[in-house]
Amino acid sequence: MARGREAAAACPVKTLAGCTPAARRADVIALLTEQSASRVAELIPIRYGRMSASPFAFFRGSAIIQAHDLARRPVTGIEVQAVGDAHIANFGMFLSPTRHLVFDINDFDECAPGPWEWDVCRLAASVELCGRERGFSQHDRRAAVRACAKAYVRTMAEFAAMGELDVWHAHLDLDEVVSRFEDEMSGKESRTLRRAMKKARAKDSGRAVEKLARVEDGRLRFEMRPPELVPLSEHHGYRDAVELSHALMELMRRYFDSLPYDRRFLLNRYRYQDAAQKVVGVGSVGTRAWAVLLAGKDANDPLVMQVKEAQQSVVERYWRPSGFDHAGERVVQGQRLIQSTSDILLGWTSVSNPLGERRDYYVRQLWNGKGSIDLEEIGEEGLRSTARLCAWSLAHAHARTGDGIAIAAYLGYGLPKKDAHDAADAFADALADYASAYAVQNELDYQLFCEMIATGELPCVQEGA
């Protein structure tokens, strides 16, 4: 409690609002091109094309820019296992090992130890930007960000009063959440969430095979859909497909070594079928990512795995090293720390290319009941509800991995009721002010980014054009 009070004195809540937008920031756009240098060159125009779709898309692909900006502000000094890219589209639903649908953070590429407030600021800015993209009024956008902030304060206070094991095992079971809050939600929002849950439950390896593969001579094969999906046999990054196949098999063997014995036992019941390079996400485009097809009893019993390259976290760059020499292990161990119900097949691996360069990867199921709220169709009430769910999940991650009591005390926990209420309001106002100002900064950076594409300084491919 004393630590939290000291942090509040040294770095008052009002400092979280600090953001003065500046135009023509070519130096921060250069951070994107610096990142691209280590990625697959032919995919960079696709990455920039996806980022150019809107200011919100640009924000999603530029975690490094916001980390750069946050690192230039005062910090509370209270460290957690930071998500690093905690924007609203990186939260969603997935099946737990007990096959219950839960809501949680679902992207950990940037995960590393860092200041708790960096995550909260990124989430708040993303809520504001999502509202702008949907055309919501300033009043509704501010209400959504404040709802997000207050949910974080309330949840962190609840965790501060709980025992460590209770905090560790807490989770958002979506069936329970919808039932509990059905009376507070409009019928439309409740139906929207239930439809998303139904869609997520159907999103498994069988469904992935239906969309991405075919059966050929009794064997599963990926379709050829360049550039999104390029089967191993069509890939020309190595001297030949045989060499690439051997490299991928070595990569999978090392992945097995990262798993507990029971998971290795389970995976040994599957047989390799095919692999393909798969373009994923917005900010991740250009990092090396593979989909691997396995079959259990027969072709009707598929398992589709994703093998995704891990590089230095933007949090590591601007805060401190994570302590892991292997970037894939950093991602996996960070996810296990943050999530109460991680993918049972989550692991890490690495492989060297023909030039002797080691590349680190993490491995998980491609689709495991994964789903998300449709942000392109979300309404004002839905944005507030989703922001609150995200805030709960983020507070849980921070309480599991940092000094939850200190964070809660920073936010007013332990103060008299009126003072605690005022502290929560001050935090909500500070985050709303920051989110609004940072949205302006993001739009200015986006405008320069689009200008550089138009003048040919940055390569860009508009998919479907």
C-alpha positions, 0 to 999 in steps of 0.5 A: 500500500505504501509503495502505491501511495509513493508512486502516486506522489512521484507520478500523479495520475494526472501525468497519465494524461500527458500527450502533446500531438506533433506533426511530421514525425518522420523519425517514428515512421522510420521505426516501422521501416527499421522493424521491416528490415528483419522481416520477409521483404516481399510481405512488407508491401502487404503489411503497409497496405493493411496498415494504410486501411485506416488510422485504427489499422495503422495504430494496430500495426505500430505498437513500436511507435506508442512504446517509443512515445510512452517511454518518454513520459514519467512512470510509476515504477510498478512493473508487471508482465506487460502485454505490450500490445494491449489494444482492444482487438487483441482481446477475445474468446477461446476454449480453455483446456476444460472446453469452456469459452473464456474471454482474455488477452489473445496476443503476446508477441510483445509480452515482456516485463514493463510498466503497468500503465503502458498497457492501460494507455494502449488499451484506452487509446484503442477504445478511442480509435475504435469509436472514431472509426465507427463514427461515434460522438466524442461523448460516446467515445469518452464514455467508453474510455472512462468505463474501461478505466473504471472497470480496471480500477474496480477489478484491481481493487477486487484482486487486491482484496483476494488471496494469491491462489484466488487471483491466479485462478480467476477467469472470465467464463463467457457463459457466466458473464453473459448470464450475470450481465444479461439484465444490464445489456440490451437484447441486441448486445446480448445476442451479438455476444452470443453469436460471437460465442457460437462462431468461436466454438465452431472455429477449430482445426476441422473448420480450419481444414475446410477453409484452408486445405483439401484431401488429396490421395488420402492426405491433407494438403494446403490450398495455394492462395498466394500471398496469404497461403503458400504451401511448402512445395511452392515456397522458394525461400530455401534452395529447394523444398526438400531442404525447407521441409527438413528445416521445418521438421527440425523446427517441430522436433525442437518444439517437442522438447519445450513441451511437458511429457504428456503433451509430447505423448499426445502429439506423437499420436498425430502424423505430419501432412503438410505445411504452408507459409501463412500471412497473419494479422496487421502488425505481424505481417512480414514475420515468418509464420507457418501453418502445419497440418497434422492428422490423428486417426485419419484425415477427418481427425486434423490438427492445425498448428501455427508456427510464428516467428518471435522477435524483440518485444517493443517493451524490451526495447524501451524498458529492459531485457526480458531475461529470456535469450529465446524470443519464442520462450519469452512469448510462451512464458509470458502468455503462461504467466498472464493467462489462467487457461493457456493453449495446452500445446503452446511451446517454442522452437528455433531453426537456423536458415542456410546462412546460419542465422537463428530464428525463434518461433512459438507454436500454438493451435491455429484455431482453438475456439478462437473468436472476437467481438466484431469491432466493425459492427459494434455499437456504442453500448457494445464498445463500452461493454467490450472495453470493460471486459478488456479492462478486467482481463488486463487487470487480471494479467497485472494482478497475477504478475505484478504488485496488485496491491500497489497498483490498486493503492495508486488508484485509490484502494484503501482510501475512504469511500469518497476519496476512492471514488474521486481517485477513480474519477481522476484516473478515468478522466486522465485516461480519457484525455490521453486517449483523445490526444493520442488519437490525434497524434496517431492520425497525424502519424497516419497521414504522414505514413500515407503520404510516404506511400503515395510518394513511393517512399514506402512500398504498399500493396492493396489486397484485392485491388 
